[in-house]
């Protein structure tokens, strides 16, 4: 049973790392699930504080990834219309998975641009706000990738530490 949990955990951590860069696949939560599966083996003792802290980290990064494009729009001078457009683009990208990563890259950008251009009476610089949305998306992707890579590191470290108990050698 330990070998099955190890293999599933490894699969989850690797898919989680890939999911950090692929749309619709929740990278850090999947990576965390891999850590959980490893701790459910008889060979690796349950480390509740570690699992709680890493779960909170995964949840925080997952949530941050959803709001960073809107935050980027605001920080780069976007109005509430641009922020709403960016958020609408994120929601639209969630429901149109056939667009893949381009949907999550382009739709919040276009949403911020349309929101600024058509619904902001000042119309100062709609492109700048849209670029903020793009910067927020890139920041979220890098954050997810970094956390998923850290979880992969922890997974490998724990496996190495308990390799004798897991594999018998």
N, C-alpha and C positions, 0 to 999 in steps of 0.2 A: 504493500500500500504506500510505503514511503517513496518508493521509486516513481509510482504514478503521480503522487502529489508533487514530487520534485520536477518531473517532466511537465506537468500542467503549470506549475509555478514558473518554470523557465519560459514556457510558451507565453504565458501572460505578461511576463516582464519584457520579453522581446517584442510582442505585439504592442505593448504599451509604449515602448520606445519608438516603434514605427508610427504609432497613433499620435505621438507628439507632433508629427509632421504631416499626418494625413487628416483630412477633415472627417468629422462625425465619429471618429474613433477616439474615445476618451483616454488619452495616453496615460497620464499619471494615475488615475483610478485603476486602470488595468495593471499597471506596474505594481501598485500597492497590493492588488489582489494576488499577484505572484508572490509577494513577500508573505502575505497571510497564508497562502497555501504551503509555503516552505515551513512556516511556524506550526502548521497543523500536523506535520510529520512527527513521528515518535522520536526521531533522531535529534530534532532541533527543539530546544525548550521554548515554551511560549514566553514571549517578552512583551507583556501588555503595554508598558509605557512606550516602548519603541513603536509598536503597532499603532497606538493611539496618536502619537506625534506624527508619524508618517502619514496616517490617514487624514489628519487635519491639514498637513502640508498638501496632500493630493487634492483635497476639497478646496483649499484656498487657491491653489494654482488653477484648478478647473474653473472656479468662479471668476478669478482675475482674467482668465483668457476670454471670457464672455464680455467683460466690460472694458478691457483695454482699448479696443478700437474706438469706442465712444469717448473714453477718457483722453485718448490721443487727439481726437477731433476737438475736444474742449481745450486742451492744452495748447493746441496749435492755432487757437483763435476762432474756433467754430462757435456758432450760435446754438441755442437750443434746437433750432430746426436741423442743423447739421448733425447734432448728437442724436436726435430722434431718427434721422435718416440713416445714420450709421447703425443704430440698433435695429432698425427695420431691415437693413441689409443682412445683418447677422442672422436674424430670425428667418428671413427668406432663404438664406444659404442652408440653414438647418433643414428646411423642408424641400430643398432641391438638391439632393445629394449627387445627382448625375453630373453636376458641375464640378464636383471634386474640390480640390484645393483652390481652384480658380474662383469658385463661388465664394469661398471665405475670404479670398483676397480681393476680388473685384466688387462683389455686392455691397459690403460695407463702405468701400471707397465711393462707389456710385451713389449709394444712399446719402452719404455725407455731402457729396457734390450736388446732387439734386436738391437735398434739403436746403443747402446754403444758397444755391442759385435761384430756386423758385420761391422759397418761403422765407428767406431772410431779406427784409426790406433794405438793409444797408448794402448787401451784395459786395462787400469789400474784396475778399479774395477767397472764392469758393474752393479753388484748387489747393490752397494751403490747408484748409480744414480737412479736405479729402486726403491729403498726404499725411495728416495727423492720424487719420483712421488707419491708413496703411502702416504707419509706424507702430501703432498700437497692436495691430495684427502680428507684425514681425516680432515685437517684444513678447507677446503672449506665446508665440511659437517657440521662441528661444527659451523662455521660462519653462514651458512644458518639456522641451527637449532636455534641458539641464536637469530638471527634477527626475525625469524618467531615467536619465543616465546615472544619476546618483542612486536611484533605486536598483538599477542593474548592478552597480558597484556593490551595494549592500548585499544583494542576492548572492553574487559571486563570493564575496567575503565570508558570508555566513556558510555557504556550501563548503568553501575551503576549510573553514574552522571545524565543521562537523563532518568532513568527508569520510572519516573512518566509520562513524555511526551511520551515515547515509549509504555508503557503498561497500563497506567492509574492507577497505584497503587504505 
